[in-house]
Amino acid sequence: MMNEIFTKNLIFSTIDDSKNNVKIIDRIRIYLDIGVNVIVCDNLDSIKAIKKIFQHIIILPSKHITNKNELEFYCSNGIKMVFVEKNTNELKEILNLCKKFNIVPILSISNNSDIAFITTQVHLQNAIIAIDGKNIHDSFILKMQIPPQIKTILKNDIHSLNDAYIATSLGFSGIFCDNILDIGAGKFINLLYLAFKSAKNDTFYYKLYSRLAKDSKIINVYLGEKNISIDEIIRLCEIDIDIISFDFNNTNIKYLKNILKTINIINKNILKIGIVQDDKKLFHIQRNFQNNGLLDALEIADLKMFQRIKKVTFAFYLKGSIPVMITQKEKLL
């Protein structure tokens, strides 16, 4: 069980255990059919009813256990994954028992002081860390401060494929999606797994949030509807900036391509963004640049166009959705 959990993408969804068991079993079948592989449930009668029919299903009680007696109780009822209260005096003993009983422990964190606690624990190699920041963006920043060998899941509920894409590209191994039946069910799950697969080879968000974890503000230089000289670009690359954003409108595309190649040669650490207006021809050009390593991501300025992108297989974001990105409008040269 533990090896299986540690090698797959996990999709968590909470079941409403206030309903009767017949309705719960029907809902479980739907969840399993569409690809949900961890069910969050607290009611013991519901858990027993579910386990009677679906013996191999992973059920996670939402209650955080604080002592070994609670762990033994869950173990006796076939539970193989539990939340563990990180501040309990019995933490080390509980984690050792989890290993003995082949139970996966999950510890929740929500702030920087929790990060300090996690990084000083040497017995967490068999535990999963659930990150539950004040918002999803905050959780992404917290993720970048955790050693990569520690398995993490995003506890903030996702609301879009883009959330899942970013989470996977940052190295999260699982996501919570309680509203999965409201946002597309099976069709959404199929697109979700496509996003998982594509995100694993994308480094844009990893680079972006790694910088945000070290500095709450990053400098994004916006180059508007004009051609900038190669000499200006060379000087710009020598300044301590993080991102250069390019508006493709009224710009010589061939010349812009040479500019982007120059940046790649001089300073590969600078992230390059293409600003997308509602122009299909320019969008296809920008996607081609992105596929060939000339652009790292696309900034979608138009909400309707952002919503039309159904398959999330590349890095893009809606303008203004990354709140700590500072646009440096002044001329820096």
N, C-alpha and C positions, 0 to 999 in steps of 0.2 A: 504493500500500500504506500509506504513512505517513498520508495524509489519512483513509483508511478506519479505521485503528486509532485515530486521535485523535478520531473522532466516534462511536464505538460503545461500549456496555458490553462489557467483556472478561471472559470466564469462563475461567480457567486451570485445567487439570487435568493431572496427571502420569501418563504411561503407564509401565507396568512393562516396561522394555526388556530384562529378563532372559528374557522369553518368546520363543518363536520368532516369526518375522515374520508367519506366517499368523494366529496369535492376536492379535498386535499390530494387524494390519490390521482384524480383526474388532472389536477394542475401539475402534479409531479410528472405524469406521462408527457404532458406538453413540454415541460422544461427539458426533460431528457431527450425528447424527439428533436428539439431545436438546438441542443448542444450545451445546455447548462450542466456543469459537472459537480457543483457543490451547492447543496441546499441548506440555507440557514433556517433553523427551526428550534423552538424552545419547549414546546409542549411534549411531555414524555409520552403520553398516549398516542399523539400524532407520530412521534418518532418510531414507536414500536409498530404502528400500523404501516408506516412507510417501509421500515426494514423487513417486515414480514413479506412484502411483495417484491421490493427491490433490495435484495440482500447486499449487493455490492455498491450501492449508492453512498456517496460521501455526505454525511450530515454534520453540520457545524452548529452547535448551540451558541446563541449570541451572548449568553451569560459568561462573564470572566471568572474562572475558578480561582480560588485563593488558597486551597489546601489539598493535600493528597487524598483525603476522603472523598472530596467532590470528583477528583480525577478517577478514582477507583469506581465510583458510582457510574460515571459515564462509560467507563471501560466495560463494565458489566452489562451495559445496554447497547453494546456494539458500536459506540462512537469512536471514530478514528481521527478526529480533528477537533481541537478545543482552543478557545481563547484562554490565555493565562494572564492573570493580573501581574504586571511586572513588578509592582511594589510589595508583593507578598514576601513574608519572611521565609516562606518555604519554596521560593522560586527554583533554586538549584535542585532541591530534592524532587520537585514536580517535573522538571525537565529531564532529570535522570530516569524517573519512572515512565515518562512519555517514551523515552528511547527504549526502555525495557519492554513496554507493552506495544511498541510500534504505533504510537499515537503521534500525530503531528501537532505540536504546540504553536499557537499564534500569539504574538505580543503586539499590542497596539501602541503606536506613538503618535504624538500630535504637535510637538514643538522641539526647539533646539536643545532644551535641557534633557529631553528624552533621547535625543541623538547621543549626547555625552554618555548617558547610561548604557545605551546599546553598544557603543564602541569600546567600552571597558569590560564587557562580559565576554569571557573566553569560552563559555559553554553554550553558545547559541548556534553552533553549526547545523544542528538538526531542527532549528526553529525557523518559523516564517515571521517576518515583521510586517504588520499591517499599518500602513501610513494613512493617517486620518487628519490632515491639516485643516485649517480654518476654511480653506477652499481648495479646489483641485490644483490651482497654480502653486499655492503654498506647499502642497504635498509633493509636487514635482521638484521643487527646490530642496525640500527635506530629503528626498530620495538620493540626490546627488551627494549628500554628506554621509551616506551609509556605505561601508566597504562593499565592493561589488560581489564578493563571495557570499554575502548574506542574502538569502532569497526574500523578496519583498512583494507585497500585493497592495494595490490601491484601494483603500477602503471608502474614499469619497465616491459616491454614486456617479457613474458616467452618464452623459446625456447625448453623446454623439459619437460617431465613428472616429472623428478627429481626436476626441479625448482618448479613445482606446489606442489610436495610432501613436500619439505622443507617449502614452504610458509604456507601450511596448518598446518604442525606440529608446526609452530611458532605462530599460532593463527590468520593468515590472513583470512578474510572472503570473499575475492574476488581477482581475478587476471585479468590482461589485456593480451589478446592474439590476436593481430591483424593479425598474420600470420597463423591463425588456419586452413585455407583451404589449406595452403602449407605444413602443417606437419601432415596431416592425417584426417582432418575434423571429420566425425562421429565416425570413429574408434578411433581417438585420444581422442575425448570427452568421449567415454565409458571408456577408460583407465584412463582418467583424473578423472572421478568420482570414480573409483576404488582407485586411489591414494589418493583422498580426504578422503575416508572412512578409509583407512589403516593408514594414517598419523595422524589421530586424537588421536590414542593411542600410538604414538611414542614420546619418550621424548629426544632422542639423540640430535637432532638439537636444541631443546629448551635449553638444558643444555649447549651445545657448544656455541651458540650465546649469551646466557646470560653471559657467561664468557668473550667472545670477546667484549661485550658491556662495560665491566668493565676494561678490559686490552686488548690492541691491539695485544698482543702476548701471546700465550699459549704454554706450554711445552709438547711435545709429545715424550715420551721415546720409542725408537725402540729396540725391542728384536729380534735379528736375528735368524739364523738357529742353535740354541743351546738350551739346557735345562738349565734353571736357577733354583737355589735351592730355597726351601721354605723360608729359612732364608734370602736370598737376596731379595726375593719378599716382605717379611715383612718389611725389612729396606727401600726398595724402596717406599712402601706405606706410610712411615712416612715422606717422602720428599714432598715438595710442588710442585707436578706435576699435570697435568691435564689429560693426556692420556697415556696409554701404548698400543703400537701396537705390534701385534704378527705375526711373519712369521711362517706359519704352515709347511713349507717344512722341511723335515729331522728332524721332531720333534715328540716325543712320544705323541700321541694325548691323551691318558688316563692321562698321567702326566700333560699335558697342561690343561686338564679339571680341575684337582685338583688345579692347580695354579690359574685359573680363579675363582674358588669357594673361594679360600683363599682371593683373592682381594675383592670379594663381602662381605666377613665377616669383613675384617679389615677396608676397606675404600670404601664405596659405591659411593663416589663422583668421584673416578677415572673412566674415560671412557675407555672402552676396545675395541680395534679395531682389526679385523682380516684382515690381508693383503692377498688379493686374487690374485693368479697367474692363468694362463689359465689351471686349473686342475679341471675338473668337480667333481671328487670324493672329493677333499678337499673343494670345494665350497659347496657341500651338507652338509659336516660335519660342516663347518662354519655357514651355515644357520640354522642347527639344534641347534648349540650353541647359535646363536642369538635368536631363538625362545624360548629358555629356559632361557634367561636372563644372559647368560655367556659372550656374546659379545653384545656391544651396536650398532656397525655399522661395515660395511665392506669397506675396501679401495681397489678399483679395480686398479691394476697396468697396465692392458692391455686395450688399447683403444677399440680394436675390441670386447673384451669380454664385456666391459662396454656398447657398442652399441647393443649387442645382448640381453641385459636385457630389455624386452619389457614391462612387468608388474611391475610397481614400487609400491611394497607393503611392502617394508622394507627400512631401512636406509642404503644407500651406496653412495659412491662418487668416482670420478676418482682421482687418485693420482695427487697431485699438484693443484687441483681445489679449495682448501681452502687456499689462499695465505698467511694468517697470522699465519698458524700453523707451529710452529718452532719445527723441529725434533732435539732432544737432542741426539747426537750420542755418546758423551763422556760417559764413565762409571761413574755413579753417586754414586756408593756404596763405 
